[in-house]
Every structure is written in structure tokens, then in C-alpha cells.
Amino acid sequence: MRVDAGIIGGSGFYEFFELENKEEKAIETPFGTVNVILGTLKEKKIAFVSRHGKGHKLPPHRVNYRANAFVFFKLGARYVIATNAVGSLRKDIPPGSLVIPDQVIDFTKSRVYTFFDGDFEIVFPDGRKKCGVVHTDVTEPYCNNLRKKILKAAEQIGIKVHDGGTYVCTEGPRFETPAEIRFFAMIGGDLVGMTGVPEVFLFKELEICYATICIVTNYAAGLQDRVSHEEVLKLFDRVRPKVIELIKKTIELL
Ligand code: HPA
């Protein structure tokens, strides 16, 4: 079974109702089983994975990032589009905005960051193999080719998105302190979230073209009164139709 593209749904995005010929499958990987929704969109074969699982059961530090990424490798996906709910560190990027980040700063602490931590071997479709100590270049953490496709799709359907931005990933599951947010802004962060890492780096190791649509659900701690998960989910619901349209158009352009 092969797919053309994959989608990873973040907070608030647990189902892809718009997929046609839908079929749910539990797919095995060397890192665990992943529940995948397979279907079609504009005649393209698509696989959808909910990052936190149905009903948002997994907190950010317990997501099985390796299994989630590897399932797309197994399915032969060349492109994976993710969504991440984020807080904004910038007053000029208010809640409701969509941002296609181009850089990452990692402040996570306890995750499995790589496929190459033992003797696991990856065999790429062209026959190349990677195993052992592998140092991956992440000069371009997100695939620019896919970023540009998302930007073009947004332009074509008349949706405003921000081109570029630095995503700061925290360990969670708590939100940040205002002092942490001031520090992140000082070192160049624009957005803060809990799930961008190690996902982005694992796709880099798998050589899959990966980019994300960040949905600004709130101003980060200290820039607004308080931050709550309910607020994050509520805002995502509000922008969901826009995000779905953007994903659909992007897939059409692949
Ligand atoms: N901080 C961390 N993660 C988040 C936030 C935030 O403010 N909003 C949505 N996800």
C-alpha cells in the first residue's frame, strides 16, 4: 500500500472528514503501531495520522514521534504536511493567524530524537542505506519545496499566511512562564509549541519533504492574561475550515 502524501493533525485536528474512500488501519512499524486513516483527495492517495490520538489521549512528551514518522516512510509518502497549535511571541501575529515556519529552536528535554541510536538501518527507495552514527544536516529543517507549495496554495485561495518564522519547542505539558517567553523572544523565537520536535528532525532523517502549518491559538504567556488548553481547542475549531482548504489546495499542487 502506497500513498502520495501524508497529513499529521495536531491539537484539535483528530479526524479528516473531507477524505474520500476512507479506511482506518492500524499499521505496524518497528517503533509501534499507528492508527492511520487512508483515503483520497483530488485523486491523490492520502494517509492521515492524529498526533495525539483520538480524543487527545497523548500529551506532547508521550507522542510516539518515531512510529508516526516511520509509518509515512513505510507508506512511501514523499510529502507530509503537519499542523501545530502554537502560541505567538509577536504582537503582530495575533491568534487566528497561520504561519509556515522555516526555523526551529529545541527546548525539549526527554524525547527520542533519532532513528539512528543503535543498529537500526534505513533503506531508502533508491537502495541507499543509512545506519550507525548519522549526523543529519538541518540547515533547512522544513522542506522549502513544500513550504512554497503551501504559500502558493494560500495565495490561490486568498488565505493570509505568514511566510517563515522560528518555532520554539518546549517540553510541556505545562505552558511557559512569562520569563521563559521573554527569553525565547530575545533569542529569536516567533512561535512556541510543544510538538514540533523531534517530528521535524525525524522526517529529515527519513528524507521526507515535511512542512507544517502553525495555527496561532493564543498569545504566549505574559503577552495575554492566561493561557488554557480549552482556548487552544476553541480557536482551532474556528480556523479549521481555513486550514482544511489550505491543505486540500496544497495537495492539489503537489
Ligand atoms: N505554548 C505552548 N504550546 C502551545 C501554546 C503555547 O502558548 N499554544 C498552543 N500550543
Boltz pocket constraint, residues with backbone or C-beta under 6 A from the ligand:
constraints:
  - pocket:
      binder: B
      contacts: [[A, 85], [A, 86], [A, 87], [A, 88], [A, 170], [A, 174], [A, 175], [A, 176], [A, 192], [A, 193], [A, 194], [A, 215], [A, 217], [A, 218], [A, 219], [A, 220], [A, 221], [A, 227], [A, 232]]
      max_distance: 6.0
